Amino acid sequence: MKGIILAGGTGSRLHPVTVGVSKQLVPVYDKPMIYYPLSTLLLAGVRDVLVITTPHDAEQFERLLGDGSRFGVRISYAQQERPNGLAQAFMLGAEHIGDDSVCLVLGDNIFHGPGLGTQLRRFQDLRGAAIFGYRVADPGAYGVVEFDAAGRAVSIEEKPERPRSHYAVPGLYFYDHRAVEFARALTPSARGELEITDLNREDMRRGELAVHVLPRGTAWLDTGTFDSLADATNYIRTVQARQGTSIGSPEEVAWRLGLLTEDGAGRAARRRRPGTPEPRREPPLRAQPAGLSCTESCRAASRSSGTARSPNSQSTRDVGPETEMAVGVGASGTTMEKQRTPISCSSSSTA
């Protein structure tokens, strides 16, 4: 699976800061903003990343990230002359994607939570598309997905005036290689952009769009405004100080995944802010078998260690839709097999 970070745009909501620097290079507490989506891609199993940015900012990104070798991955670059919509990323990245599936993450989105890497690696060989729903108090600023009474996704709207649900679509998307073909067939919206929502609607029409609700324990932070940037900074600072860990450090994630040597991890640690704990290697991260829910995966791990629990020991009563991973596909009426995930399924794979 290939990865794309969309780091273009003008960052107008962060004016005047973004007059002199790209939004995705603005610090979120102790790291550049783009470090967080890069860490998300690493956790998802991506080892070949395309960063799409503007001609004005390209040199700064290349100076910061280089060829990706210090993160144990390959990083290349493409330029977006004008912000013509999120779906344009697939056209700009057509050669990069080739015949592989692709994960697109927006450069100002931060994801963090228990078991995140395990959840994301499930989509490496998907057919069609997979997106996420995340419950927010005010969804009107995002794409919004609506579910019927059976939990099927039945509509997606882009920044609606009257949202039909509280489930926003975060900036993290998985597609098979046909996304390039479908993006090229899109018609620009009223605001002249190729909308990612229109691409998702097309997948929904074909019955090939899977919508997964992120568990309550997962944090999604959109850092595109001053207020949300401050919220993200406070979140990162608080969790890191409380737990003695680091969030969104691609060097540390790469080391834990076995992509960097001990020497490489040591160099990364020495570059870290004074007082931050040394990174520690976690047990090897194994991709979750296809069709196996997080709950079943945890039970299988318990059985293999001789500590199997009763099937009823992890209650799913009244967990609500927020903990439902696979909610449904498309308006065609076909429904995916529902998979429950516990609110706190332990895993070391957090961004």
PLY file of the C-alpha trace (Angstrom):
ply
format ascii 1.0
element vertex 351
property float x
property float y
property float z
element edge 350
property int vertex1
property int vertex2
end_header
0.00 0.00 0.00
1.23 3.48 -0.90
0.67 6.61 1.16
-0.07 10.23 0.30
0.10 13.23 2.62
-1.77 16.21 1.22
0.11 19.24 2.54
-0.96 21.92 0.09
-3.43 24.76 0.38
-2.97 28.30 1.59
-3.70 27.82 5.28
-5.90 30.92 5.23
-7.50 30.06 8.58
-4.06 30.41 10.19
-3.28 33.79 8.60
-0.88 35.61 9.08
1.28 32.74 10.37
0.99 30.91 7.05
2.25 33.90 5.06
5.76 32.85 5.99
5.45 29.10 6.53
3.29 26.22 5.35
0.48 25.29 7.73
1.74 21.71 7.86
5.13 22.91 9.15
3.66 24.87 12.06
4.59 23.21 15.37
1.99 21.21 17.28
3.59 21.33 20.71
7.09 19.88 20.13
6.92 18.61 16.53
6.08 19.94 13.06
2.45 19.28 12.18
3.33 16.94 9.29
5.10 14.54 11.67
1.73 13.39 12.99
0.15 12.24 9.68
3.48 10.70 8.70
3.40 8.65 11.91
-0.17 7.58 11.08
0.94 6.26 7.68
3.80 4.32 9.28
1.37 2.69 11.70
-0.90 1.80 8.77
1.94 -0.19 7.20
2.90 2.35 4.52
6.56 2.38 3.53
6.40 4.56 0.39
5.03 8.09 0.91
4.25 10.92 -1.49
4.07 14.42 0.01
1.98 16.81 -2.09
2.65 20.46 -1.38
2.83 23.85 -3.09
5.72 25.06 -5.28
6.36 27.78 -2.70
6.75 25.34 0.22
8.29 22.31 -1.49
11.88 23.12 -0.54
11.02 23.44 3.15
9.36 20.01 3.21
12.27 18.38 1.41
14.71 19.96 3.85
12.71 18.68 6.83
11.83 15.16 5.65
14.51 14.42 3.06
14.19 11.10 1.26
12.62 9.44 4.29
15.60 7.26 5.13
15.86 8.53 8.69
12.29 7.30 9.20
12.95 3.95 7.54
10.70 4.74 4.55
10.86 6.28 1.09
9.51 9.82 0.67
8.99 11.56 -2.67
7.33 14.85 -3.56
4.80 16.35 -5.95
3.54 19.91 -6.31
-0.02 21.15 -6.44
-0.09 24.47 -8.29
-3.52 25.44 -6.96
-5.80 23.89 -4.32
-8.22 22.17 -6.71
-9.73 19.76 -4.20
-8.66 16.75 -2.15
-9.47 14.26 -4.91
-6.84 15.88 -7.13
-4.26 14.15 -4.93
-4.94 10.87 -6.76
-4.32 12.44 -10.14
-1.09 14.06 -8.96
-0.07 10.76 -7.37
-1.15 8.46 -10.21
2.37 7.27 -11.00
3.14 6.86 -7.32
0.03 4.73 -6.73
0.37 2.49 -9.78
-1.50 -0.76 -9.15
-1.33 -0.52 -5.36
-3.94 0.49 -2.83
-3.42 3.91 -1.28
-3.96 5.68 2.02
-4.55 9.43 1.83
-4.12 11.47 5.01
-4.55 15.22 5.31
-1.49 17.06 6.56
-3.35 18.85 9.36
-5.07 15.79 10.87
-3.80 14.03 13.99
-4.93 10.54 15.05
-4.04 8.87 18.34
-5.46 6.01 20.34
-5.07 2.42 21.54
-4.84 -0.16 18.79
-4.76 2.45 16.02
-2.08 0.71 13.97
-3.87 -2.64 14.19
-7.10 -1.03 12.99
-5.47 0.74 10.04
-3.40 -2.20 8.77
-6.64 -4.08 8.06
-7.10 -1.99 4.91
-3.86 -2.77 3.10
-5.47 -4.99 0.47
-8.98 -3.61 0.36
-11.35 -3.64 -2.60
-13.19 -0.36 -3.08
-12.80 2.29 -0.39
-12.86 2.67 3.38
-13.44 5.88 5.31
-14.23 6.70 8.91
-16.90 8.35 10.99
-16.10 10.24 14.17
-18.71 11.71 16.48
-18.31 15.46 17.00
-20.50 18.08 18.63
-20.46 20.41 15.60
-20.11 18.42 12.35
-21.04 21.23 9.95
-17.42 22.09 9.14
-16.71 18.61 7.75
-18.04 15.96 5.45
-20.89 14.28 7.33
-22.00 10.65 6.99
-25.59 9.60 7.73
-26.58 6.11 8.92
-29.94 4.40 8.79
-31.53 2.50 11.69
-29.65 -0.67 10.70
-26.29 1.10 10.85
-25.78 1.37 7.08
-24.16 4.48 5.65
-26.78 6.01 3.36
-25.48 9.49 2.54
-22.44 11.74 2.70
-22.64 15.52 2.52
-19.84 18.07 2.35
-20.08 20.77 5.03
-23.90 20.75 5.20
-25.81 23.65 6.73
-28.09 21.15 8.46
-26.07 18.00 9.20
-28.05 14.74 9.23
-25.85 13.19 11.90
-23.05 14.02 14.32
-20.56 11.79 12.48
-17.87 13.75 10.66
-15.54 12.14 8.12
-11.91 12.58 9.26
-9.08 13.24 6.82
-7.96 9.62 6.52
-9.06 7.57 3.51
-8.21 4.16 2.00
-8.81 3.27 -1.67
-7.81 0.64 -4.16
-5.87 1.71 -7.26
-9.04 2.60 -9.16
-9.26 5.85 -7.18
-7.10 7.46 -9.86
-9.54 6.51 -12.61
-12.58 7.59 -10.61
-10.98 10.91 -9.59
-10.31 11.76 -13.22
-13.99 11.25 -14.01
-15.19 13.69 -11.34
-16.85 16.98 -12.23
-15.70 20.05 -10.26
-18.12 21.20 -7.59
-19.78 24.62 -7.40
-16.64 25.96 -5.73
-14.50 24.61 -8.57
-12.88 21.73 -6.70
-12.68 17.96 -7.11
-14.39 16.93 -3.89
-13.34 13.84 -1.97
-16.98 13.56 -0.90
-18.03 13.08 -4.53
-15.45 10.32 -4.89
-16.82 8.63 -1.77
-20.38 8.97 -3.05
-19.39 7.19 -6.25
-17.94 4.31 -4.22
-21.12 4.29 -2.14
-23.28 4.14 -5.28
-21.37 1.04 -6.41
-21.74 -0.53 -2.96
-17.96 -0.46 -2.43
-17.64 2.11 0.35
-17.03 0.80 3.88
-17.64 3.31 6.66
-16.01 2.55 10.01
-16.80 4.45 13.18
-13.65 5.16 15.17
-13.83 3.95 18.79
-14.36 6.43 21.59
-10.80 5.96 22.79
-9.41 7.32 19.53
-8.59 11.02 19.33
-8.98 12.85 16.03
-7.69 16.42 16.02
-8.08 18.80 13.07
-5.44 21.51 13.49
-6.58 23.91 10.77
-7.61 26.82 13.03
-5.93 28.66 15.90
-8.36 27.21 18.43
-8.03 23.63 17.18
-4.24 24.03 16.98
-4.19 25.13 20.62
-6.43 22.19 21.57
-4.10 19.75 19.81
-1.04 21.27 21.47
-2.64 20.94 24.91
-3.66 17.34 24.19
-0.17 16.31 23.04
1.53 18.08 25.95
-0.82 16.61 28.56
-0.68 13.00 27.34
3.09 13.03 26.82
3.76 14.53 30.25
1.30 12.20 31.98
2.41 8.97 30.30
6.07 9.71 29.65
5.62 8.82 25.98
5.81 10.63 22.67
2.93 11.13 20.24
3.50 11.58 16.53
7.25 10.96 16.44
7.91 9.14 13.13
11.44 8.19 14.20
10.16 6.49 17.33
7.31 4.78 15.48
9.76 3.54 12.83
12.09 2.20 15.50
9.28 0.37 17.30
8.23 -1.15 13.99
11.78 -2.40 13.37
12.46 0.00 10.49
15.41 1.70 12.22
18.51 0.32 13.92
19.47 0.98 17.53
21.96 3.60 16.32
19.27 5.32 14.28
16.92 5.37 17.24
19.69 6.78 19.43
20.32 9.64 17.04
16.59 10.36 16.95
16.42 10.34 20.74
19.31 12.79 21.03
17.42 15.20 18.79
14.41 15.08 21.08
13.42 17.81 23.51
15.37 17.61 26.80
13.47 15.69 29.46
11.56 13.51 26.97
11.98 9.79 27.79
14.15 7.61 25.59
12.11 5.58 23.08
11.63 1.92 23.94
11.00 -0.91 21.56
7.64 -2.62 21.94
6.90 -6.28 21.11
6.66 -6.90 17.35
3.47 -5.54 15.83
1.56 -8.12 13.84
-1.04 -7.24 11.25
-4.53 -8.34 12.20
-5.77 -11.24 10.01
-8.43 -10.29 7.48
-11.95 -10.66 8.81
-10.84 -10.90 12.44
-12.29 -8.23 14.70
-10.22 -6.44 17.29
-12.12 -8.24 20.04
-11.45 -11.64 18.45
-7.81 -10.74 17.91
-7.38 -9.89 21.60
-9.07 -13.15 22.63
-6.84 -15.12 20.25
-3.79 -13.48 21.80
-5.04 -14.38 25.27
-5.63 -18.01 24.27
-2.14 -18.30 22.79
-0.63 -17.01 26.05
-2.67 -19.43 28.15
-4.91 -16.75 29.64
-8.06 -17.28 27.61
-11.17 -15.58 28.90
-14.79 -16.49 28.69
-16.49 -15.22 25.52
-18.73 -13.19 27.80
-15.88 -11.63 29.79
-15.70 -8.67 27.38
-19.21 -7.29 27.47
-20.52 -5.56 24.37
-23.83 -4.61 25.97
-24.78 -0.97 25.43
-21.46 -0.09 23.82
-23.30 2.06 21.27
-22.41 2.91 17.68
-19.25 4.77 18.68
-17.44 1.46 19.20
-18.72 -0.18 16.04
-15.83 -0.60 13.62
-17.56 -1.82 10.48
-20.86 -0.02 10.18
-21.96 -0.81 6.65
-21.49 -0.07 2.99
-23.26 2.03 0.51
-26.84 2.92 -0.16
-27.33 -0.25 -2.17
-28.51 -2.09 0.92
-25.54 -4.44 1.25
-24.14 -4.50 4.74
-20.73 -5.53 5.95
-20.37 -8.03 8.76
-20.43 -5.98 11.92
-17.37 -6.19 14.12
-17.37 -5.02 17.72
-14.24 -3.53 19.23
-13.78 -3.01 22.97
-13.35 0.58 24.02
-9.85 -0.16 25.33
-8.36 -2.94 23.24
-4.74 -2.92 24.36
-2.06 -2.46 21.73
1.20 -0.57 21.53
0.46 0.81 18.08
-0.50 4.39 18.87
0.59 7.43 16.91
0 1
1 2
2 3
3 4
4 5
5 6
6 7
7 8
8 9
9 10
10 11
11 12
12 13
13 14
14 15
15 16
16 17
17 18
18 19
19 20
20 21
21 22
22 23
23 24
24 25
25 26
26 27
27 28
28 29
29 30
30 31
31 32
32 33
33 34
34 35
35 36
36 37
37 38
38 39
39 40
40 41
41 42
42 43
43 44
44 45
45 46
46 47
47 48
48 49
49 50
50 51
51 52
52 53
53 54
54 55
55 56
56 57
57 58
58 59
59 60
60 61
61 62
62 63
63 64
64 65
65 66
66 67
67 68
68 69
69 70
70 71
71 72
72 73
73 74
74 75
75 76
76 77
77 78
78 79
79 80
80 81
81 82
82 83
83 84
84 85
85 86
86 87
87 88
88 89
89 90
90 91
91 92
92 93
93 94
94 95
95 96
96 97
97 98
98 99
99 100
100 101
101 102
102 103
103 104
104 105
105 106
106 107
107 108
108 109
109 110
110 111
111 112
112 113
113 114
114 115
115 116
116 117
117 118
118 119
119 120
120 121
121 122
122 123
123 124
124 125
125 126
126 127
127 128
128 129
129 130
130 131
131 132
132 133
133 134
134 135
135 136
136 137
137 138
138 139
139 140
140 141
141 142
142 143
143 144
144 145
145 146
146 147
147 148
148 149
149 150
150 151
151 152
152 153
153 154
154 155
155 156
156 157
157 158
158 159
159 160
160 161
161 162
162 163
163 164
164 165
165 166
166 167
167 168
168 169
169 170
170 171
171 172
172 173
173 174
174 175
175 176
176 177
177 178
178 179
179 180
180 181
181 182
182 183
183 184
184 185
185 186
186 187
187 188
188 189
189 190
190 191
191 192
192 193
193 194
194 195
195 196
196 197
197 198
198 199
199 200
200 201
201 202
202 203
203 204
204 205
205 206
206 207
207 208
208 209
209 210
210 211
211 212
212 213
213 214
214 215
215 216
216 217
217 218
218 219
219 220
220 221
221 222
222 223
223 224
224 225
225 226
226 227
227 228
228 229
229 230
230 231
231 232
232 233
233 234
234 235
235 236
236 237
237 238
238 239
239 240
240 241
241 242
242 243
243 244
244 245
245 246
246 247
247 248
248 249
249 250
250 251
251 252
252 253
253 254
254 255
255 256
256 257
257 258
258 259
259 260
260 261
261 262
262 263
263 264
264 265
265 266
266 267
267 268
268 269
269 270
270 271
271 272
272 273
273 274
274 275
275 276
276 277
277 278
278 279
279 280
280 281
281 282
282 283
283 284
284 285
285 286
286 287
287 288
288 289
289 290
290 291
291 292
292 293
293 294
294 295
295 296
296 297
297 298
298 299
299 300
300 301
301 302
302 303
303 304
304 305
305 306
306 307
307 308
308 309
309 310
310 311
311 312
312 313
313 314
314 315
315 316
316 317
317 318
318 319
319 320
320 321
321 322
322 323
323 324
324 325
325 326
326 327
327 328
328 329
329 330
330 331
331 332
332 333
333 334
334 335
335 336
336 337
337 338
338 339
339 340
340 341
341 342
342 343
343 344
344 345
345 346
346 347
347 348
348 349
349 350
